[in-house]
Amino acid sequence: MTENTKHENHRESPRVSLDGPVQVRLSGEALEGPGQNLSQDGVYLIAEGEIEVEVLLPGATEYRKGHLVRANQVRDGALGLAIRFS
């Protein structure tokens, strides 16, 4: 991969399609940080640290450790989660 290609898509590793369910377990640790804004519907804060997770890929028998790097709502009731493996 050339540096130009890496810069254009911001990815360090190539992606492949994945078919099948992926299971994610969240750690029970708490994060804390300064609140940025508050509404009746929710709160936005900036927290130091990482949300550690374990991921079970299709066909795997063991979980892989990683941490959540991004979460976004893709539609009502559905989240897109980006996880970097440790």
N, C-alpha and C positions, 0 to 999 in steps of 0.2 A: 504494500500500500504506500503510495506516495504521500508526502507531507501535505500536498495540495488536496488530495482526496480526503485525507484524515481531517483537514481543516474544514472542508466543505460540508461533511456530514457529521462532524463532531464525534465520531465513533472510533474507538481504538481497535475493535475486533469486528470481523464480518458477522452478519446475522444470517441465521437459517430459519426456515419455517418450523413451527412446533405444533404438533397435532396431539391433543389429549389434555386431560386435566392437570393442572399444577396446583399443589397445595402449599400454602404459606402459613407458618406459625410465627406469631409475634412474641417477642420477649415481654416479660412483665415489668420491665424497668420504667421508671418515670423520667420524663424530661421536663426541664423548667427553663423559662427564659422570659425576657421582658415582653409584656403585651404590647401590641402595636395598635390594635383597634378592637372595638367591641360593639356588637349590635344585639338586638333581641334574638337574632337567628344564630349567632356564633361568635367566635373570637379568633383573632389572628395573632400569633406570637412568633418570635424567632428564638429557637432553642439551640443551645450548644449540645453537641453529641450526635449520636447515631441511633437509629431504631434498628436493633438487631433482629434478624429473622432467620428462620430455617425454611428451606424450600425442598419439596419433594417433586421431582420431575417425572413425567410419564415413563413407566417401565422401571423406575429406580426403586431400590429397596431401602436406601438410606437418605436422610436429609442432608442438604448442603447448607453451610452457614453463609450468611450474607448480611447486607444492610440495605434498608430502604433508601433510595436516592431521590425518588420522585413519586408523587401520587397525584392523580387528577381524575375528576369526575368525567366519565365519557358519555354517560346518560343517566337518567334518574335510576338510582339504585345500583349503579355499576361503576367501579373504579378501575383505572389503569394503574398498575404498580410497576415501577422500574426498580429492580433489585440488582445490586452489584455483589457477586460472590466474593467471599473472603479468601 
